[in-house]
Amino acid sequence: MESKAPSASPASLIARLKPRPVKPQPRVPIETTASDENRRSRRQTACLQASIESDRLSEPIACVIRNLSATGARIELIRTERKVFASEERIPDVFVLSFRLEKTEVDCEMIWRRADTIGVRFRSLPRQSRS
């Protein structure tokens, strides 16, 4: 199957994304280290609804993007009614992060995890969602 060329650069994706109202979730304090300040690209605070999708998951996992850069993002998992936390299900190291309202998705690699917050690195350019 032939894949479509990327529709946008990470910088243009960030520019298009607009914060959406999201039900407040308990925040997990994030430890800051000196290495956090040596990032390759500038982070922007965000509050964007998204979902983590993978063939290894029984269903997509709802999440909120808390900050975003051209190279990655910090993601908070959302509480669901069926599970105390979505983290009860093992999130694969590589997955697709889908921005449903923007109809955009990007391949991601999990870099770190603390409780119900994960850091990801983008492995592809943003593209139009398949669904």
N, C-alpha and C positions, 0 to 999 in steps of 0.2 A: 504494500500500500504506500503510495506516495504521500509524503508529509508536506504540509504547507510551509512556506517561508515564514519566519517570525514576523508578527504584525507590528511589533513595537520594540523599542529599546527599553531596558530597565528604567532609564531616566524618564522616558515619556510615559511609562506605566505609572510611575510615582506621581508625575504631574497630573495624570488623568484621574487618579484615585481621589475620591473625596470622602472625608469621614462620614460614617453613617451612624445614626443612633443605635446603641447597643445596650441591652440590659446590663447594668453594672455587675461585675463579678468580684469576689474577694481577690485582692491583689496579693501576690506573693512577693516579698521583698527580694530584689535582685542584687546580689553582691557585685560591686564594681571593683575591678582590678586595673592595674596599670595597663595591661594588655588591651582592655576595652577602649582605651584612648588611641590605640594604634590601628584603627580600622582603615580599610582601603577606601571607603566611601562614607560620606556624611549620612547620618541617620536622621530620619524625620519621625516625630511622634505621630502615631496613627491610632485609629479606632475603626478598623475595617472588618466586616464579616467575611469569612472565608471557610473553606473546608479542606480537610486532609483526605486525599483519596489514594487508594492503592488496591491492587488485586489481593493483597494479603489481609485486608480489612474486611469485616463482614458488612460494613456500611461506612459511608463517609463520616468523619469526625468533625463536628462544628468547632470553629475556633475564631479568635479575634486577633488581628494583627495589631500589636501594640507599638512597634516601631519598624521602619522600613528603610532600606537603602538600596542602592543600585546592585549590591552584591548579596543581600540577604535580609532576614527579618527576625523579629522576636515575636513569638506566637504564644497566646494563652489558650489553653483548652477550655471548652465551655462545659459547665455542669449539665447533665441531661437527667431526665426523669427516670430512665431505665437504669442508669448507673450513677453511683455517687459522683464519680469523676470519669470522664472519657479516658483517663489514663489507665483505667483497669484493663483496657485492651492495649496490647503492645503495638506501638507505632513503629513501622519499619524505618530503617535508616535512610531509605530513599523513597520518596513519594511525590505525588503531584499536589500542589497547593492551588486550589481553584477559587478565584474571585468571581462569584456567581453574578453579582450585579453588573460587573464590568465585562462579563463573558470572556474572561482571560484566565489562563492557567500557566504555571511555570513548574518545571521539575526542580525538586529541592533535595538537599542532603542534610540530615540532622547533625548538628555540630556539638550541641550540648543540651542537657536537660536538667532542670531543677524543679522538682514537684510537678506542677501542671503548667510549666512554662518551658518552651523549647526555643533554641536558636537554630536557624537554618541558613545554609548557603545556597544560592540559586545555582543550578547546574545547567540551565538553558535560558534562552531569551524568552520573554513572555510571548504567548501565542493565543490565538482564538481558541476558546473551549470547544471540545468535540461535541459536547451535549447542548 
